[in-house]
Amino acid sequence: MNINLANINFDRLAARERQIVEAVYRLEEATVGEILAAIDDAPSYSAPSYSAVRAILSTLVQKGVIEFRNVKNKYLYRPVLPKDSAQKSMLRNLLENFFAGSPTKAVAALLDVAGSEMSDADYSELKKLVEKARKAEKEAKNAGFPLPFV
């Protein structure tokens, strides 16, 4: 199956599918049993059966989100996209769907939620990231290249 990785749309996954995908990303590569154990601990969901997890994994393989390999008669499932690419894809969807495409609104909400847990070092790191982004934007404009949306 030829899958365009740019078309993987994580916000179109059902809640249980998303829960399983999140477990696979945490585990990096896992059997059905390991995935079931990982999601069994998740709050607010009743644990699915082994066969239900296997069926959902099959659907996720068809959707191009998860892939598998057979090792000694065991199927090992792993994400198709590297974690950082999946994070960026999910953040783009979150930004568009909940913050009207505004990074400022998203960062403001994040600071509102996590502000009391942030240290001075965290704020310094954020400042450096903003400065780095501004520098990259200026360099891209000066070079005549469009800035990629990160």
C-alpha positions in Angstrom: 0.0 0.0 0.0 1.4 3.4 -1.0 0.6 5.9 1.7 1.3 9.6 1.6 2.5 10.4 5.2 1.4 14.0 4.9 -2.2 12.8 4.6 -2.2 11.0 8.0 -4.9 12.9 9.9 -4.7 12.0 13.6 -7.7 14.1 14.5 -9.9 11.8 12.4 -9.2 8.8 14.6 -11.8 7.5 16.9 -11.1 7.8 20.6 -10.1 4.1 21.0 -7.9 4.3 17.9 -6.2 7.4 19.3 -5.7 5.6 22.6 -4.1 2.7 20.9 -1.9 4.9 18.7 -0.8 6.8 21.8 0.2 3.5 23.5 2.1 2.4 20.4 4.0 5.7 20.4 4.9 5.3 24.1 6.0 1.7 23.6 7.7 2.4 20.3 7.2 -1.2 19.1 4.9 -3.7 20.8 2.8 -6.8 20.5 -1.0 -6.8 20.9 -0.6 -8.0 24.5 1.8 -5.3 25.4 -0.4 -2.6 23.8 -3.5 -4.0 25.7 -1.5 -3.9 29.0 -0.5 -0.3 28.2 -4.0 0.9 27.5 -5.5 -1.1 30.3 -4.0 1.5 32.7 -5.6 4.4 30.9 -8.3 6.2 32.9 -11.9 6.7 31.7 -12.0 3.7 29.4 -13.0 0.1 30.0 -10.4 -2.2 28.8 -11.0 -3.7 25.3 -10.6 -7.4 24.6 -7.4 -8.7 22.9 -9.3 -9.4 19.7 -10.8 -5.8 19.7 -7.3 -4.4 20.0 -6.1 -6.6 17.2 -9.0 -5.5 15.0 -8.3 -1.8 15.7 -4.6 -2.3 15.0 -5.6 -3.8 11.6 -7.7 -0.8 10.9 -4.9 1.5 11.9 -2.6 -0.4 9.5 -5.1 0.1 6.7 -5.3 3.9 7.6 -1.5 4.1 7.3 -0.9 5.2 10.9 0.6 1.9 12.3 2.8 -0.7 10.5 3.8 -4.1 11.6 6.5 -6.8 11.2 6.4 -10.5 11.9 9.1 -11.7 14.2 9.1 -15.4 15.2 5.3 -15.6 14.6 4.6 -12.5 16.6 3.3 -9.3 15.1 5.2 -6.2 16.4 3.3 -2.9 15.8 5.0 0.4 15.5 4.1 3.9 14.3 4.6 4.9 10.7 5.6 8.5 11.4 8.5 9.3 13.7 7.3 10.7 17.0 8.4 14.3 16.2 6.5 14.3 12.9 3.4 13.0 14.5 3.6 15.6 17.2 3.9 18.4 14.6 0.9 16.9 12.7 -1.2 16.7 15.8 -0.2 20.3 16.9 -1.1 21.6 13.5 -4.5 20.0 13.8 -4.9 21.3 17.4 -3.9 24.8 16.3 -6.3 24.9 13.4 -9.3 23.3 15.3 -9.0 24.9 18.7 -7.0 28.1 18.3 -8.2 29.4 14.9 -4.7 28.9 13.5 -3.2 31.3 16.1 0.1 30.2 17.6 -0.2 33.1 20.1 -3.6 31.9 21.4 -2.2 28.3 21.7 0.9 29.5 23.6 -1.2 31.7 25.9 -3.5 28.7 26.7 -0.4 26.5 27.3 1.1 29.1 29.7 -2.3 29.4 31.4 -2.4 25.7 32.0 1.3 25.0 32.8 2.4 28.4 34.1 2.5 27.5 37.8 4.6 24.4 37.0 7.1 26.3 34.9 10.5 27.2 36.2 12.7 30.2 35.4 14.7 27.8 33.2 11.6 26.9 31.3 10.8 30.5 30.6 14.4 31.2 29.5 14.2 28.2 27.1 10.9 29.6 25.7 12.5 32.9 25.2 15.4 31.3 23.3 13.0 29.3 21.1 11.1 32.5 20.2 14.4 34.3 19.4 15.5 31.4 17.3 12.2 31.3 15.4 12.4 35.1 14.7 16.0 34.7 13.5 15.0 31.8 11.2 12.1 33.9 9.8 14.3 36.9 9.1 16.9 34.7 7.4 14.2 33.0 5.3 12.8 36.3 4.2 16.2 37.6 3.4 17.0 34.5 1.3 13.6 34.7 -0.4 12.4 31.4 0.8 9.0 30.9 2.5 9.2 29.8 6.1 8.0 26.3 6.7 5.1 25.9 9.1 6.5 24.0 12.1 
